[in-house]
Amino acid sequence: MRTSIASRAAVFCSAAVLLLGPVHASANPVASEVSGGSDNLPTKLAHALKRDLNLTPEQYLEHSELGQELAEFAKIARVQFPDVFAGAWLDNSGTPTVGLTEGTGREAALAAAEDAGFQVKEARQSESSLHAQTKALDDWLETQPPSVADLVRGVAVDIVNNGLVLRADDVNGLQLPDFMKGARVVQSATTTFPQALAELAPVSQALPDDALLGGDALGSFSDGVGLRCSFGFNGTDSSGLAVNITAGHCDPNLAVAGTSGASEAFALFPGGTGPRVGTFAKTSLDVSDYSILLADENTAHRFENNGVRIPGSAPLGITGTADPIVGAPVCKSGATTGFTCGVVTSVGQTIDVGGRTLANSFSTNLCALQGDSGGTIVTGTEALGISSASNVAQYSFCQIADVVTFILGEGPELFATPINTVLAENPGLRLRTS
């Protein structure tokens, strides 16, 4: 994978911390049907949380809030205690945990973690040391012939186990340098973008005057190519115009985004394709995977809400944005597989997807299939990311994917682009929130 894994991820991380301020509220917030005394959670969400995570709505919100407290602590600790900070995560019981090594600043870091109410776990290597190893690996791969370098398809820092994980085409055939002997090498599964080809035939009659929400079916069309994806988060651009943030690979013609010939976007509904609702104003696919759909003037009202679709229930109203933290509970909404919940399994992932590098993504244990691309991922009531790539997108049903991945000794993985990364790369872009 000779695309400068570490250096590209480092540049990406730098961009991701530019926007840390609050997300401004926008008009027409979604009113949610509340369940179990938990604010802003639709009743249908309780069923998904019980089914997928065995959590109550109260526990879901508590774990989500703890995850964001950890994320804020981690931002500070990386600067103040770089020699000893070894990452932060929620363990299987939802306990907020901070890893610390021996070294300069340990006593102050320990006191800060304990004062914040976090559990401390001993670690062998600091987070900065692990990232330095990633950079060293990247430098080493640049010196290797393609027959060696191209075996590596991704690298991630395993915060919980305090090491690196490499994805490789040939686990036994990859001979790593001595400084990487402690890394865990796993077989690289076929990871693809869960988009789907679609035959789109725009019609002239008006659709029912209902809102378009995150997770609703999206059709895109350009030069005879149609794709089926999912709408992401609704927002406004720097000019205050209505937009939707979805996946970059949902644009069938990246090169013309933002021009008069930009790919067109359509709302899909059972049995057909509706009239056009907008065009692709900006598309990014390599390193980060997102598109910004600009609503047509006559359809802008359909995007003037902060809702995420929960089939058969009131929508979930987005209240802000969040950063991914390992172990945090998440739920996704997609046009194919609907609304399901899981946890964040890794952050800062760099992975090869069809010859393109998806950097600084986070992964979850959610099943996503063709048509789910671009859909929303949330934690609590906050926006977390845009669904991007999946290792089970080739299957027709999640039940089949679950069986196959169990036999192979792995599980479904959904990779996502953090929403705060998208906002940081586009000054003035804001989500609609309540």
Sequence and secondary structure as in RCSB ss.txt:
>XXXX:A:sequence
MRTSIASRAAVFCSAAVLLLGPVHASANPVASEVSGGSDNLPTKLAHALKRDLNLTPEQYLEHSELGQELAEFAK
IARVQFPDVFAGAWLDNSGTPTVGLTEGTGREAALAAAEDAGFQVKEARQSESSLHAQTKALDDWLETQPPSVAD
LVRGVAVDIVNNGLVLRADDVNGLQLPDFMKGARVVQSATTTFPQALAELAPVSQALPDDALLGGDALGSFSDGV
GLRCSFGFNGTDSSGLAVNITAGHCDPNLAVAGTSGASEAFALFPGGTGPRVGTFAKTSLDVSDYSILLADENTA
HRFENNGVRIPGSAPLGITGTADPIVGAPVCKSGATTGFTCGVVTSVGQTIDVGGRTLANSFSTNLCALQGDSGG
TIVTGTEALGISSASNVAQYSFCQIADVVTFILGEGPELFATPINTVLAENPGLRLRTS
>XXXX:A:secstr
  S HHHHHHHHHHHHTS  S     SS      BTTBTT  HHHHHHHHHHH   HHHHHHHHHHHHHHHHHHH
HHHHH TTTEEEEEE TT  EEEEE SSTTHHHHHHHHHHTT EEEE SS HHHHHHHHHHHHHHHHTS HHHHT
TEEEEEEETTTTEEEEEES TTT    GGGTT EEEE    B   EE      SS   S    BTSEEEEEETTE
EEEEE  EEEE TTS EEEEE GGG S GGGTTSTT  EEEEEETTEEEEEEEEEEEEE SBS EEEEEE GGGG
GGG S EE  TTS  EE  EE    BT EEEEEETTTEEEEEEEEEEEEEEEETTEEEEEEEEES    TT TT 
EEEETTEEEEEEEEESSTTSS HHHHHHHHHHTT    EEEEEHHHHHHHSTT EE   
